[in-house]
Amino acid sequence: MDKPLVSMVVNNYNYGQFLPEAINSALNQTYPHTEVIVVDDGSTDNSREIIASYGDQIVPVLKENGGQASAFNAGFAASQGEIICFLDSDDIFLPNKVAEVVIAFERHGDIGCCFHPLRLVDNDTGRLLNSSDEGSSREWDLRPHIRRGKLPKGEGLGFTPPATSGLCFKRTLLRQIFPMPEASSVAISDNYIKFMAFALTKGFYLGEVLALQRIHGDNIYTFSGDDKLRARIRILTAYWMRAKLPATERFANKLFAAGIGTYWRAGGLETAYAEVVDSYLSTVSIPKKLEIVLRAFYHRLKP
């Protein structure tokens, strides 16, 4: 009875062909004190019939389409757990996922988040591909680096932050991050949560694969090679981090410059994002604006 309730929040949009496996993987955890929240973001396929078939085994949240950030917000609002684990509906949790995460939070009482690598799986062949940065488990604290404007890679982290299905948080931390800014696309989503967590708390890297990430023809981000999408994510993440947590300004400025440079390399800013860029630059000093532009040129030239 003293074990914490863990909420697993499944976000779904038109992934009915994958959704049952995702839900079942959440329901079949070895750790017993859980709830499964399934957020459907206005799907037009058979997703809602699948969700209804689970009855009271899950907590359904049915909403109009508003993008992944709005699905995260709705799922968090519906959850009750002390620990929150996010799951994309085309991915799968391994059975011991929640049990291992709970142990990590119990043993490291001052952390606010726990990340773990994902094993990539080819959906067509079932073949296991590489994993995202398996390694030794350890605590890390990026708060000083973020405030100095250092990007996480190579700054003591030692791993690339995983996609949605490798992210776990204490509720007390997410109350400082949610509700997150909403947009009509994936462009403001899990990157915002990860970087805000870096800026607010110590974390723990659990160096064990605890989820499978399915690789298929409709992946929005992984292996997409879409530079404009990467640019949008960087620009909007930087914009809202700086707005919500001013102490991250130096970090946000560098991330913002990387987004602009990536956009330039991909052929130029789209109108909606040009407006975001103008708004951001109008609020920084001339020296900082010059630094952002110079950094953007650097990122434009990077291969």
N, C-alpha and C positions, 0 to 999 in steps of 0.2 A: 504493500500500500504506500510505501514511501518512495516508490519509483516515479519519476516525472512522466506526465503525459506528453507524448510526442505526436505532433500533428504533421502528417504528410500531405502536402498541397500539390495536387496534380493539375497542371494547366493544359487545356486542350482547345484546339481549333481545327476542325475537319481532319482529325487523325483517327477516325473511327476504326480503321484497319489495324491500328496499333493499340488503341485505348484499353481493350480487355487485359492484355498482358501487363500494361503499366499498373492498372488498378489491382490486378491479382497479385503482382509483386509487392504492392504496398500492404495488401490484406494478409499476405502470408509471411509476415515478419516473425522471427523467433521471439522478439521482444513483445510482450502482450499488451502493454498499456499505451495504446495508440488510437488515433482517429485518422480517417482518410477523407480529405476534402477534395472533391473533384469540381473544378471550375470549367464550365464550358463557355467559351467566348463567342457565342452566336454562331455555332457550327451549322452548316447547311447539309451535312451528310447524315449518317445514321448514329452520330455520337450520342444524341440525347436518348434514343431508344436504348442504347447500350447502358448509359448511366442509370436509366430507370430500372433496368433489369436487376440491379444490385440492391434495390430496396433500401432497408435501413442499415445495410453494412457500411454505407458511405454517407457523407454529407454532401448533397448536390448543391452547386451554386450555378444557376442558369442565368446568363446575362446576355445583353446585346453585345455585338462585336465592338470592341474598343481597344484592342491591342493587348500585347502580353503584359505590359505594365498594369493595365486596368485589371487583368486577370489575377496578377499577383496581389494587388490591393484587395480585391474581393475575397480571395482565398485567405489572406491574413486576417481580414475582418471577421471571417466566419470561423476561424480556428480558435481553439481553447488551450493548446499545448504550451508547456514551458519551453519546449524545443520545437523548432519548425524546420522541416526538411522539404525542399522543393523537388518536384519531379516533372520533367517534360513528358507529355503523353506518348511520345514515341520511344521512350527509354524504359529501363527496367532496373528496379532495385534488387540486389542480391538479398537472400533471406536474413543474413546477419547484419545488414546495414545499420538498422536503428540500434541494435544492441551494442555495436561497436562505437557508435556515435555517443550514446548515453554514457558509456564507460569513459570516453575521452572527456566529456564535460564534467563527470564526477571527479576524475583524477586531476583535472586542471581547472580549479574552481574560479579562477579570475579571467578565463577566456570568454569571449562573446560569440565566437564563430568557430566552426570546424569544417575544413575542406578535405576532400579525398579525390584520388584520381578515378577516371572512368576508363573502362575497357571499350574500345570501339569495335562494333560488330557490323560486318557487311550484311545488309538485309537480304540481298539476293542469294547469297551463298551460305550464310550463317557462319562464315569464317571469322575467327577472332583476329582483329588487327592490333595495332599498337595500343598501348595505354597512355594516358596523359600523365607523364612524370611520376611514376612510382619511385619511392625512395624511403628514407628513414623518417619515422614519425618524430615531430618536434614542435615546440612552441615557437612563435615568432611575433614580433611587434614592429609594425611598419609605421606607427604613428609619427615618430621623429622624422622618418624619410619623407612621408607625405607632406608634412609641414615645411620641410626644406625644399619641396618641389621635386623630389626624386621619384621617377617611375619605378614600379615594383621590380621589374625584371633586372636581375643582377644586383639588387640592393638588399641582400640578405634573405630573400624569400626562398630562392632555390627551386621553385617550381612555378609553372604557369597556372594561374587560377583556373579551376575547371569550369565547365559549362553548368547550367542550372542544376542538373541532377546530382552534382557533387557538392552542393551548398547546403549547410546546416547552421542554424542560428539560435541563440537564446531569444526568447520573446522580449526580454528587457532591452536587448540591443535593437531589435526590429521596431520597437516603439519609437526609437529615435530616427528611424529611416522612413517608416511608412506613415501615411500614404505617400507613395513615390509619385513623381510627376508622370502624367499619362500622355501618351501620343497614340496615333492611329497605326503605328507600326512597331516592329521589334526594336526600333532604334534607341529607345530609352528603356532598358530592361535589366538583365542581371548584372551587366557591367557597373551600373549605377549602385546596385546593392553591394557588390564586392568592394568597390573603391570606397564607398562610404563606410563600410565595415572596417577596412584598413585604417581609415582615419580616426575611428572612434574607439577601437578596442584591440586588445591582444587576441591572437587566434591560435589555432592548433591545426597542423597538417597531419592527417592520418594517412600514412603512406601505404595504404592497402586499397586495392580496387574493390569498391562496394556497390558499383552500379555499372550497367551496360548502356552505352550510347549507340543507338542504331544509326547507321549511315545508309541513306537511301536517296532517291532522286529529288526529294522535296525538302532536304535540310535547308533551313533558312540561312544559317551562318557557317557551320563547320564545312570546310572544303569548298565553300561556295566560290571563293576567289573574287568576290564582289567588293572592289575597292570603294565604291560609292557607299555601300552599306557600312563598311568599316569607318568611313569618314563621318557618316551621320551619327553612328554610335559614339564616336569620340567627341564630336562637337556637342551633342546634346548632353552627354554625361558630364562633360566639363562645365557646360552652361549651368546645369542644375546643381552640381556639386558646389560651385562657387556661390550660387544664390542661396542654397540651403545651409552651407557650412563655410562661412567666409575664411576660416583658418586654412582651408585647402586651396587658397587662391593660387599660390605658386605652382602647385601640382596641376590645378585646373588649367592654368595658362599654357603649360607645356603640352597637356593632352589636347587642348583646343588647337594649338599650333600644329600638332601632328595631324589632327583632323582636317584642317585647312589644306595642308600640304598634300595629304592623300587625295583630297578632292581635286586639287589642281592637277595632280598626276593622272587622275581618272577622267579629265576633260572639263573640269570647271564646276562651280557651285550651282546647285539647283535653286530655283527662285525662293522656295520656302526656307531653305537653309542659309541662303545669302542674307535673308532678313534676320535670322538668328545670329549670324556672324556680325552683322552691322550693330545689332543691339548689344552684343557682348563687348565689341571694341569701343562702343560709345561710352562705356562705363569704366574704362581703364585709363591710366595716365599715359602720356605720350611716350615716355621711356619704355613702359611695359608693352605698349602697342607696337613699338619698334622691335622689341625683343620677340614678340609673338610672330610678327611678319618675317623676321630673319629665320626663326626656327621653322616657320612654314616653308620657306624656300629650301631649307635643308631637307625637310621631309619630302618635298616634291622631287628632289634629285636622288633620293635613296632608291635603290633597286627594289 
